[in-house]
Amino acid sequence: MKFTTRLVLLVTVLTVGATLVTAALLTWTTRRAIITEAEASGEKVARLLARSASLAASIPTEVEGIIAGEMAAEGTLLGHFVEAAERARMTPDEINRRLQSITDQTTLDEIWITDEKGHAYLHSLPDVDFTFSNSPQLQPQAYAFYDLLTGKKKVVEQDARKRDIDNQHFKYVGVGGVDKPRIIQVARDAKFLQQLTMKIGLPRTVENLLADRDIDAVWVFDRKLDALVGPGVYGATNRRDGPNEAELGPVRLVIADGQVRHVESRENLSVIAPVRNDQKEIVGAALVRLPMNRVWATVQNQVEIAAATASAIAALGILLSIGVARYQSAPLRQITRAAAALETQKFDPAQLAPVASAATSSASSHGCLPAWPDRSPRAKNISTRW
């Protein structure tokens, strides 16, 4: 193999190898940096969801408590109104018309006012006959208000729940009578609480997070691994795949010890964070699934850039090595041609003039003195023979 060929191959192999190794290191470093950044972002989102879950659970309850206080005040006002109306000798029908007008023009949906025996002879619903009982078997929901007749309680508040008669969600609050033992009960449709939860709770947070498609899916689980938010519940409708066992296993561990965990796959990066209540107790876990397509797209872009860079450097290295090889091997080629000419008796001393000039220049640059010509008879004889 010629010297020029060996030099070109050596330079090409070293150049391409160094470039590929450097590109591989940069690609791996870039991939790890992107994944680390994605993990940090997913952890922040998961923690945000965890705090939102705690806030979403507390705000509707607090709002319901405030509304219950207002309903109790409305019930007390109705007690004073009934006392004044009966002193003015208004008939029950006249009072009922006034009560129906109140429910038609205000946020109250029902009004029930009883006598001393619990019979609701005043109410806002026409043609209804209802009597409160103290038996939980007969009236699983309404029996709790019977304590207002006996004076055991001044106010009875029930959480919003489905009614026994029609499964509609209602909020009931009752107070005692002003003039005599009574049950004055007011009710509101509890749909407003559900709307409040939808507007300020987790669903709205999840909807905003999924709007830019930077997040693939979101789930929030309670301690029983029941999904409070997720596909089939709310949000994340763009993703049909539910959490797999590789994700549910870390969810259980996060609920158990409260440590944030990550699950990485070819398609997704899942981050799981604990959900805590106001008492810092773990009440569930939030799972955020991030798509990895951007990561792989960035890695592919890095690989393409590295390949292009390696090709350009290799081409430049080949050209430079060819030039260097030709420059370095030029004296050898001239000596070879001179030797061949000597064998055919066609040697011309001028052929070695460039080599002699280069050697003289090299010796001068290194501080060496040129050798004096040999004027001996033997050298003269050899020169004459040539």
C-alpha positions as CSV (number, residue, x, y, z in Angstrom):
1,M,0.0,0.0,0.0
2,K,1.4,3.4,-1.0
3,F,2.4,5.9,1.6
4,T,-0.2,8.4,0.3
5,T,-3.0,5.8,0.6
6,R,-1.9,4.8,4.2
7,L,-1.8,8.4,5.3
8,V,-5.3,9.2,3.8
9,L,-6.8,6.1,5.5
10,L,-5.2,6.9,8.8
11,V,-6.4,10.5,8.8
12,T,-9.9,9.5,7.7
13,V,-10.3,6.8,10.4
14,L,-9.0,9.1,13.2
15,T,-11.1,12.0,12.1
16,V,-14.4,10.1,11.6
17,G,-13.8,8.1,14.8
18,A,-13.2,11.1,16.9
19,T,-16.2,12.9,15.4
20,L,-18.5,9.9,16.0
21,V,-17.4,9.5,19.6
22,T,-17.8,13.2,20.3
23,A,-21.3,13.1,18.6
24,A,-22.4,10.1,20.6
25,L,-21.3,11.7,23.8
26,L,-23.1,14.9,23.0
27,T,-26.3,13.0,21.9
28,W,-26.3,10.9,25.1
29,T,-25.7,14.1,27.2
30,T,-28.5,15.9,25.4
31,R,-30.9,13.0,25.9
32,R,-30.2,12.8,29.6
33,A,-30.6,16.6,30.0
34,I,-33.9,16.6,28.2
35,I,-35.2,13.6,30.2
36,T,-34.1,15.2,33.4
37,E,-35.8,18.5,32.5
38,A,-39.0,16.6,31.6
39,E,-38.9,14.7,34.9
40,A,-38.5,18.0,36.7
41,S,-41.4,19.6,34.8
42,G,-43.6,16.5,35.3
43,E,-42.8,16.6,39.0
44,K,-43.8,20.2,39.2
45,V,-47.1,19.5,37.4
46,A,-47.7,16.5,39.7
47,R,-47.1,18.5,42.8
48,L,-49.4,21.3,41.3
49,L,-52.1,18.7,40.8
50,A,-51.6,17.4,44.3
51,R,-52.0,20.8,45.8
52,S,-55.0,21.5,43.5
53,A,-56.6,18.2,44.6
54,S,-56.3,19.3,48.2
55,L,-57.6,22.7,47.4
56,A,-60.4,21.3,45.3
57,A,-61.6,19.2,48.2
58,S,-61.6,22.0,50.7
59,I,-63.0,24.9,48.8
60,P,-66.5,23.4,47.9
61,T,-66.8,22.3,51.5
62,E,-66.0,25.8,52.8
63,V,-68.4,27.3,50.3
64,E,-71.1,24.9,51.3
65,G,-70.6,25.9,54.9
66,I,-70.9,29.6,54.1
67,I,-74.1,28.9,52.1
68,A,-75.5,26.8,55.0
69,G,-75.0,29.8,57.3
70,E,-76.9,32.0,54.9
71,M,-79.7,29.4,54.6
72,A,-80.0,29.2,58.4
73,A,-80.4,33.0,58.4
74,E,-83.1,32.8,55.8
75,G,-84.8,30.2,57.8
76,T,-84.8,32.4,60.9
77,L,-86.2,35.3,58.9
78,L,-89.0,32.9,57.7
79,G,-89.7,32.1,61.3
80,H,-90.2,35.7,62.1
81,F,-92.4,36.2,59.0
82,V,-94.7,33.2,59.9
83,E,-95.0,34.6,63.5
84,A,-96.0,38.0,62.2
85,A,-98.3,36.6,59.5
86,E,-100.2,34.4,61.9
87,R,-100.6,37.2,64.3
88,A,-102.0,39.2,61.5
89,R,-104.5,36.3,61.0
90,M,-103.3,35.4,57.5
91,T,-104.6,32.1,56.4
92,P,-102.3,29.1,55.5
93,D,-103.2,29.5,51.9
94,E,-102.2,33.1,51.9
95,I,-98.9,32.3,53.6
96,N,-98.2,29.4,51.2
97,R,-98.7,31.8,48.3
98,R,-96.1,34.1,49.8
99,L,-93.7,31.2,50.4
100,Q,-94.1,30.1,46.8
101,S,-93.4,33.6,45.6
102,I,-90.2,33.6,47.6
103,T,-89.0,30.3,46.0
104,D,-89.9,31.7,42.6
105,Q,-87.9,34.9,43.0
106,T,-84.9,33.8,45.1
107,T,-82.3,31.0,45.2
108,L,-84.4,29.0,47.7
109,D,-86.1,26.0,46.0
110,E,-88.2,24.7,48.9
111,I,-89.6,25.9,52.2
112,W,-91.2,23.7,54.8
113,I,-92.7,25.0,58.1
114,T,-94.4,22.6,60.6
115,D,-96.6,22.9,63.6
116,E,-95.7,21.5,67.1
117,K,-96.3,17.9,65.9
118,G,-94.0,18.0,62.9
119,H,-96.8,18.4,60.3
120,A,-95.7,20.7,57.4
121,Y,-98.9,22.7,57.0
122,L,-96.9,25.6,55.5
123,H,-94.8,25.0,52.4
124,S,-93.9,26.4,49.0
125,L,-95.0,23.3,47.1
126,P,-98.7,23.1,46.4
127,D,-100.8,20.0,47.1
128,V,-98.1,18.3,49.2
129,D,-98.8,16.7,52.6
130,F,-95.7,15.9,54.6
131,T,-95.0,15.2,58.3
132,F,-91.6,14.9,59.8
133,S,-90.8,11.7,61.8
134,N,-88.1,10.8,64.2
135,S,-87.7,7.3,62.7
136,P,-84.6,6.9,60.5
137,Q,-86.3,3.8,59.0
138,L,-89.2,5.7,57.8
139,Q,-87.3,8.9,56.8
140,P,-83.6,8.2,56.4
141,Q,-82.9,11.9,55.6
142,A,-85.6,14.0,57.1
143,Y,-85.7,12.4,60.6
144,A,-82.6,14.4,61.6
145,F,-84.7,17.6,61.6
146,Y,-87.0,16.2,64.3
147,D,-84.6,17.4,67.0
148,L,-85.7,21.0,66.2
149,L,-89.1,20.2,67.7
150,T,-87.7,18.8,70.9
151,G,-85.2,21.7,71.3
152,K,-82.2,19.4,71.3
153,K,-80.8,21.4,68.4
154,K,-81.2,25.0,67.2
155,V,-79.9,24.4,63.7
156,V,-79.6,21.2,61.6
157,E,-77.4,21.3,58.5
158,Q,-77.2,18.4,56.1
159,D,-74.5,18.0,53.5
160,A,-75.6,18.2,49.9
161,R,-76.9,14.7,48.9
162,K,-79.3,12.8,46.8
163,R,-82.9,13.0,48.0
164,D,-84.7,9.8,48.8
165,I,-87.7,10.6,46.6
166,D,-86.1,11.5,43.2
167,N,-82.3,11.1,43.5
168,Q,-81.7,14.8,42.9
169,H,-78.9,16.6,44.8
170,F,-80.3,19.1,47.4
171,K,-78.9,21.0,50.3
172,Y,-81.2,21.2,53.4
173,V,-80.9,23.4,56.5
174,G,-83.4,23.7,59.3
175,V,-83.9,26.0,62.3
176,G,-86.3,26.0,65.2
177,G,-89.4,28.2,65.5
178,V,-89.5,31.7,66.9
179,D,-93.0,31.7,68.5
180,K,-93.3,27.9,69.2
181,P,-91.7,24.6,68.5
182,R,-91.4,24.3,64.8
183,I,-89.3,22.9,62.0
184,I,-88.4,25.6,59.5
185,Q,-86.6,23.9,56.7
186,V,-85.2,25.5,53.6
187,A,-83.6,23.7,50.6
188,R,-81.5,24.6,47.6
189,D,-80.7,22.6,44.5
190,A,-77.1,21.4,44.9
191,K,-76.1,21.6,41.3
192,F,-74.4,24.9,42.0
193,L,-71.9,23.0,44.2
194,Q,-71.2,20.6,41.3
195,Q,-70.7,23.6,39.0
196,L,-68.4,25.2,41.5
197,T,-66.3,22.0,41.7
198,M,-66.1,22.0,37.9
199,K,-65.0,25.6,37.7
200,I,-62.4,25.8,40.4
201,G,-61.5,22.2,41.0
202,L,-59.3,19.6,39.4
203,P,-61.3,19.3,36.2
204,R,-60.5,22.9,35.2
205,T,-56.9,22.5,36.2
206,V,-56.6,19.4,34.1
207,E,-58.3,21.0,31.2
208,N,-55.8,23.8,31.2
209,L,-52.9,21.5,31.5
210,L,-53.9,19.4,28.5
211,A,-54.8,22.3,26.3
212,D,-51.3,22.7,24.8
213,R,-50.7,18.9,24.4
214,D,-47.4,19.1,26.3
215,I,-48.9,16.6,28.7
216,D,-50.3,13.3,27.4
217,A,-52.7,12.4,30.3
218,V,-53.4,13.1,33.9
219,W,-54.8,10.9,36.7
220,V,-55.5,11.7,40.3
221,F,-56.1,8.6,42.5
222,D,-57.4,8.2,46.1
223,R,-55.9,5.8,48.5
224,K,-58.0,3.0,47.0
225,L,-56.6,3.7,43.6
226,D,-59.9,4.9,42.4
227,A,-59.4,7.6,39.7
228,L,-60.9,10.9,40.7
229,V,-59.6,12.6,37.5
230,G,-58.6,10.9,34.3
231,P,-59.8,9.2,31.1
232,G,-63.4,8.1,31.7
233,V,-63.8,10.5,34.6
234,Y,-62.8,13.9,33.3
235,G,-60.0,15.4,31.1
236,A,-57.3,13.5,29.2
237,T,-59.9,12.5,26.6
238,N,-57.2,12.6,23.9
239,R,-55.6,9.5,25.4
240,R,-57.5,6.2,25.7
241,D,-54.8,4.1,27.3
242,G,-55.3,3.9,31.1
243,P,-52.5,3.5,33.6
244,N,-50.6,0.2,33.1
245,E,-49.2,-2.0,35.9
246,A,-45.8,-0.4,35.4
247,E,-47.4,2.9,36.5
248,L,-49.8,1.6,39.1
249,G,-47.1,-0.2,41.0
250,P,-45.2,3.1,41.7
251,V,-48.6,4.8,42.5
252,R,-49.1,2.3,45.3
253,L,-45.6,3.0,46.6
254,V,-46.0,6.8,46.4
255,I,-49.3,6.5,48.4
256,A,-47.4,4.3,50.9
257,D,-44.3,6.3,51.5
258,G,-44.9,9.7,49.9
259,Q,-41.8,9.7,47.7
260,V,-42.0,11.0,44.1
261,R,-41.2,8.4,41.5
262,H,-40.7,8.3,37.7
263,V,-41.5,5.6,35.1
264,E,-39.7,5.9,31.8
265,S,-40.7,4.0,28.6
266,R,-40.1,4.3,24.9
267,E,-43.3,6.4,24.4
268,N,-43.9,8.1,27.7
269,L,-42.4,9.5,30.9
270,S,-44.7,9.2,33.9
271,V,-44.2,11.2,37.1
272,I,-46.1,10.2,40.3
273,A,-46.3,12.6,43.3
274,P,-48.3,12.2,46.5
275,V,-51.5,14.2,47.3
276,R,-51.7,15.5,50.8
277,N,-54.5,17.2,52.7
278,D,-54.3,20.2,55.0
279,Q,-53.0,17.9,57.8
280,K,-50.1,16.7,55.5
281,E,-51.6,13.3,55.4
282,I,-51.3,11.3,52.1
283,V,-54.7,10.9,50.7
284,G,-53.8,9.8,47.1
285,A,-51.4,10.3,44.3
286,A,-51.2,12.3,41.0
287,L,-49.8,10.7,37.9
288,V,-48.7,12.9,35.0
289,R,-47.8,11.2,31.7
290,L,-45.5,13.2,29.4
291,P,-44.9,12.2,25.7
292,M,-41.4,11.3,24.7
293,N,-41.8,12.1,21.1
294,R,-40.1,15.5,21.5
295,V,-37.2,13.9,23.3
296,W,-36.6,11.4,20.6
297,A,-37.1,14.1,17.9
298,T,-34.4,16.2,19.6
299,V,-32.1,13.1,19.8
300,Q,-32.7,12.3,16.2
301,N,-31.9,15.9,15.3
302,Q,-28.7,15.6,17.2
303,V,-27.8,12.4,15.4
304,E,-28.4,14.0,12.0
305,I,-26.3,17.0,13.0
306,A,-23.5,14.7,14.2
307,A,-23.6,12.6,11.0
308,A,-23.4,15.8,8.8
309,T,-20.6,17.1,10.9
310,A,-18.7,13.9,10.7
311,S,-19.1,13.7,7.0
312,A,-17.9,17.3,6.5
313,I,-14.9,16.8,8.8
314,A,-14.0,13.5,7.1
315,A,-14.2,15.1,3.7
316,L,-12.0,18.0,4.8
317,G,-9.6,15.5,6.5
318,I,-9.3,13.4,3.3
319,L,-8.5,16.5,1.2
320,L,-5.9,17.7,3.7
321,S,-4.3,14.3,4.1
322,I,-4.1,13.9,0.3
323,G,-2.4,17.3,0.1
324,V,0.0,16.6,3.0
325,A,0.8,13.1,1.6
326,R,1.6,14.5,-1.8
327,Y,3.8,17.2,-0.3
328,Q,5.7,14.8,2.0
329,S,6.1,12.1,-0.6
330,A,7.3,14.4,-3.5
331,P,11.0,14.1,-2.7
332,L,10.7,10.3,-2.5
333,R,9.0,10.2,-5.9
334,Q,11.8,12.4,-7.4
335,I,14.5,10.1,-6.0
336,T,12.7,7.0,-7.3
337,R,12.5,8.5,-10.8
338,A,16.2,9.4,-10.6
339,A,17.1,5.9,-9.6
340,A,15.1,4.5,-12.5
341,A,16.8,6.9,-14.9
342,L,20.2,5.9,-13.5
343,E,19.4,2.2,-14.3
344,T,18.6,3.2,-17.9
345,Q,21.7,5.5,-18.2
346,K,19.4,8.5,-18.7
347,F,20.1,10.2,-15.4
348,D,20.1,14.0,-15.3
349,P,21.6,15.6,-12.2
350,A,19.0,18.4,-12.5
351,Q,16.3,15.9,-11.5
352,L,17.6,15.9,-7.9
353,A,18.0,19.7,-7.7
354,P,14.6,20.3,-5.9
355,V,15.4,17.5,-3.4
356,A,18.9,19.0,-2.8
357,S,17.4,22.5,-2.4
358,A,14.8,21.2,0.1
359,A,17.4,19.3,2.0
360,T,19.6,22.4,2.1
361,S,16.7,24.6,3.3
362,S,15.9,22.0,6.0
363,A,19.4,21.8,7.2
364,S,19.8,25.6,7.3
365,S,16.5,25.9,9.3
366,H,17.9,23.5,11.9
367,G,21.3,25.3,12.2
368,C,23.3,22.7,10.2
369,L,26.1,23.8,7.9
370,P,26.1,22.5,4.3
371,A,28.8,20.0,3.5
372,W,31.7,21.2,1.3
373,P,32.1,19.5,-2.1
374,D,34.6,16.6,-2.2
375,R,37.4,17.7,-4.5
376,S,39.5,14.5,-4.1
377,P,40.8,12.7,-7.2
378,R,38.5,9.8,-6.5
379,A,35.3,12.0,-6.4
380,K,36.5,13.8,-9.6
381,N,37.0,10.4,-11.3
382,I,33.5,9.3,-10.3
383,S,32.0,12.6,-11.6
384,T,33.9,12.2,-14.9
385,R,32.6,8.6,-15.3
386,W,29.0,9.8,-14.8
